[in-house]
Amino acid sequence: MSLLWLNIVVGVILLTATSYVVATTPPQTIVDTGLLPVIAAALLYILSQCLRGIRLMILAIPTLEVSGRTTFALQFYTAAVAAVIPFKLGEIFRIQQLASISQRPVAAIV
């Protein structure tokens, strides 16, 4: 599942990068293309998702008794869904996924 997430992120970055490059002369550096802020933002977003995954691992491993790899991957999977669903309903989806993986719905809510 993490390889799929990586492919999606790289695809979005490349799609965004190619849509910004509309210059008449070929750029010489990445600063000339104006992509540096886009790449920096994408890297910061990935870093924030990694930190959220680590936090979820710390909270879920003792409570739900699931593996750290599963909870870390679940963070990336549910973050993509939460980005599409409005009004923080993605958090409810995350709780539902945690409950289905751990088979402990009450502990997933906590």
C-alpha positions in Angstrom: 0.0 0.0 0.0 2.9 2.4 0.7 4.3 1.9 -2.8 0.9 2.9 -4.2 0.9 6.0 -2.1 4.4 6.9 -3.3 3.4 6.5 -6.9 0.4 8.7 -6.4 2.5 11.4 -4.7 5.2 11.3 -7.4 2.5 11.5 -10.1 0.9 14.5 -8.5 4.2 16.3 -8.1 5.2 15.6 -11.7 1.8 16.7 -13.0 2.0 19.9 -10.9 5.5 20.5 -12.1 4.7 20.1 -15.7 1.7 22.4 -15.5 3.9 25.2 -14.1 6.6 25.0 -16.7 5.2 27.2 -19.5 8.3 29.2 -20.4 9.3 30.4 -23.8 13.0 29.7 -23.1 14.1 26.6 -21.4 14.9 27.1 -17.7 18.5 26.6 -16.6 17.8 25.7 -12.9 15.0 24.6 -10.7 14.8 28.1 -9.3 14.1 29.5 -12.8 11.1 27.2 -13.2 9.5 28.4 -10.1 9.0 24.9 -8.9 11.1 25.2 -5.7 8.1 26.3 -3.6 6.0 23.5 -5.0 8.6 20.9 -4.3 9.2 22.3 -0.8 5.5 22.2 0.0 5.2 18.6 -1.2 8.2 17.5 0.9 6.8 19.3 4.0 3.4 17.7 3.4 5.0 14.2 3.2 7.0 15.0 6.3 3.9 16.0 8.2 2.1 12.8 7.1 5.1 10.8 8.3 5.0 12.5 11.7 1.2 11.9 11.9 1.8 8.2 11.1 4.4 8.0 13.9 2.0 9.6 16.3 -0.8 7.1 15.3 1.7 4.3 15.8 2.5 5.4 19.3 -1.2 5.7 20.2 -2.5 2.6 18.4 0.1 -0.1 19.1 -0.6 -0.5 22.8 -4.3 0.3 22.6 -5.4 -1.6 19.5 -2.6 -4.2 19.4 -1.9 -3.9 15.7 1.5 -3.6 14.0 3.2 -0.3 13.6 3.6 -0.8 9.9 -0.2 -1.3 9.5 -1.0 1.9 11.4 1.6 3.9 9.6 0.3 2.8 6.2 -3.2 3.4 7.4 -2.4 7.0 8.1 -1.3 7.5 4.5 -4.3 5.7 3.1 -6.8 7.6 5.2 -5.1 10.9 4.6 -5.8 10.6 0.9 -9.4 9.9 1.6 -9.7 12.7 4.2 -8.3 15.1 1.6 -11.3 14.3 -0.7 -14.1 14.1 1.9 -15.2 17.5 3.3 -15.9 18.6 6.9 -13.4 16.4 8.7 -15.4 13.3 7.8 -12.1 11.7 6.9 -11.4 11.3 10.6 -14.5 9.1 10.9 -13.2 7.0 8.0 -9.9 6.7 9.9 -11.7 5.5 13.0 -13.7 3.0 11.0 -10.6 1.6 9.4 -8.8 1.3 12.7 -11.8 -0.5 14.1 -12.0 -2.9 11.2 -8.3 -3.7 11.4 -8.2 -4.2 15.2 -11.6 -5.7 15.6 -12.0 -3.4 18.7 -14.3 -0.6 17.7 -14.5 1.0 21.2 -10.7 1.2 21.5 -10.5 2.7 18.0 -12.7 5.6 19.1 -10.5 6.3 22.1 
